[in-house]
Amino acid sequence: QVQLVESGGGLVQPGGSLRLSCAASGFTFSLYAMNWYRQAPGKARELVVGITSAGGRTNYADSVKGRFTISRDNAKNTLYLQMNSLKPDDTAVYYCNAYRSGVAVYWGQGTQVTVSS
């Protein structure tokens, strides 16, 4: 059974930091590119950042460059997102996504991040 379980969301003040985790199981994590998406109320889901299966390449949305860092630990089947200098515009539900071209796409259930004073 495939599972992607996000954790680490919460309420944080502007300028603060959070670290999201996504624990994967039920598939060969190291063969999948991984992504973080987010969806704010009333807006479409958007790609925040992606990382290749071996972790050698990343692709950040302009809105988070220099503030967010994606990483993965293939030995632990876990994806991370370090979020620094958070802004109210970062408020959204953050989703973990696993992608392997022509094979499968998996989604987690999401974790809420709220940036507010």
C-alpha positions as CSV (number, residue, x, y, z in Angstrom):
1,Q,0.0,0.0,0.0
2,V,1.5,3.3,-1.1
3,Q,1.6,6.0,1.5
4,L,3.0,9.5,1.6
5,V,2.6,11.1,5.0
6,E,3.5,14.7,5.5
7,S,4.2,16.2,8.9
8,G,5.8,19.4,10.4
9,G,3.2,21.9,9.4
10,G,1.7,24.4,11.9
11,L,1.3,28.1,12.8
12,V,4.4,30.3,12.6
13,Q,5.0,34.0,12.7
14,P,6.3,35.9,9.6
15,G,10.0,35.5,9.4
16,G,9.9,32.1,11.1
17,S,10.9,28.7,10.0
18,L,9.3,25.3,9.6
19,R,10.6,21.9,8.4
20,L,8.2,19.6,6.6
21,S,8.8,15.9,6.3
22,C,7.2,13.4,4.0
23,A,7.6,9.7,4.9
24,A,7.1,7.4,2.0
25,S,6.3,3.7,1.9
26,G,4.9,1.0,-0.4
27,F,7.0,1.9,-3.4
28,T,10.7,2.2,-4.3
29,F,11.3,5.8,-3.1
30,S,14.8,6.1,-4.7
31,L,13.4,5.6,-8.2
32,Y,10.9,8.5,-8.0
33,A,11.4,12.2,-8.4
34,M,9.8,14.0,-5.5
35,N,8.0,17.4,-5.3
36,W,6.4,19.7,-2.9
37,Y,3.2,21.4,-4.0
38,R,1.0,23.8,-2.1
39,Q,-2.6,25.1,-2.4
40,A,-3.8,28.3,-0.8
41,P,-7.5,28.9,-0.2
42,G,-9.2,29.8,-3.5
43,K,-6.1,29.2,-5.5
44,A,-4.9,26.4,-7.8
45,R,-2.3,23.9,-6.5
46,E,1.2,25.1,-7.5
47,L,4.6,23.4,-7.7
48,V,6.9,24.7,-5.0
49,V,10.0,22.7,-5.6
50,G,11.1,19.4,-7.1
51,I,14.1,17.1,-6.7
52,T,15.3,14.3,-8.9
53,S,15.4,10.7,-7.8
54,A,19.1,10.7,-6.7
55,G,18.8,14.3,-5.4
56,G,21.2,15.7,-7.9
57,R,19.0,18.4,-9.3
58,T,16.3,20.7,-7.9
59,N,13.9,23.1,-9.3
60,Y,12.4,25.9,-7.2
61,A,9.5,28.3,-7.9
62,D,10.7,31.8,-8.1
63,S,8.6,32.7,-5.1
64,V,10.6,30.5,-2.7
65,K,14.1,30.6,-4.1
66,G,16.6,31.5,-1.4
67,R,14.2,30.7,1.4
68,F,13.2,27.1,0.9
69,T,15.4,24.1,0.6
70,I,14.4,20.6,-0.5
71,S,16.3,17.5,0.4
72,R,15.8,13.8,0.5
73,D,17.2,10.8,2.3
74,N,16.7,7.7,0.2
75,A,18.0,5.5,3.0
76,K,15.1,6.7,5.2
77,N,12.5,7.0,2.4
78,T,11.9,10.6,3.5
79,L,11.6,13.9,1.7
80,Y,12.1,17.2,3.5
81,L,11.3,20.9,3.0
82,Q,13.2,23.5,5.1
83,M,11.2,26.7,5.0
84,N,12.9,29.9,6.2
85,S,11.9,33.5,6.2
86,L,8.3,32.5,5.9
87,K,5.7,35.1,4.7
88,P,1.9,35.2,5.0
89,D,1.8,34.4,1.3
90,D,3.3,31.0,2.1
91,T,0.1,30.0,3.9
92,A,-1.2,26.9,2.2
93,V,-1.7,23.2,2.5
94,Y,1.6,21.6,1.5
95,Y,1.5,18.3,-0.4
96,C,4.2,15.7,-1.1
97,N,4.2,14.2,-4.5
98,A,6.1,11.2,-6.0
99,Y,6.4,11.0,-9.7
100,R,7.9,8.5,-12.1
101,S,7.3,9.1,-15.8
102,G,5.1,6.5,-17.3
103,V,4.7,4.6,-14.1
104,A,2.9,6.4,-11.3
105,V,2.1,9.6,-9.5
106,Y,1.3,9.5,-5.8
107,W,0.1,12.2,-3.4
108,G,0.1,12.7,0.3
109,Q,-2.8,14.0,2.3
110,G,-1.2,17.4,2.9
111,T,-0.1,19.4,5.9
112,Q,-1.3,22.9,6.8
113,V,1.2,25.8,7.1
114,T,-0.1,29.1,8.4
115,V,2.1,32.1,8.6
116,S,0.5,34.8,10.7
117,S,1.2,37.2,13.5
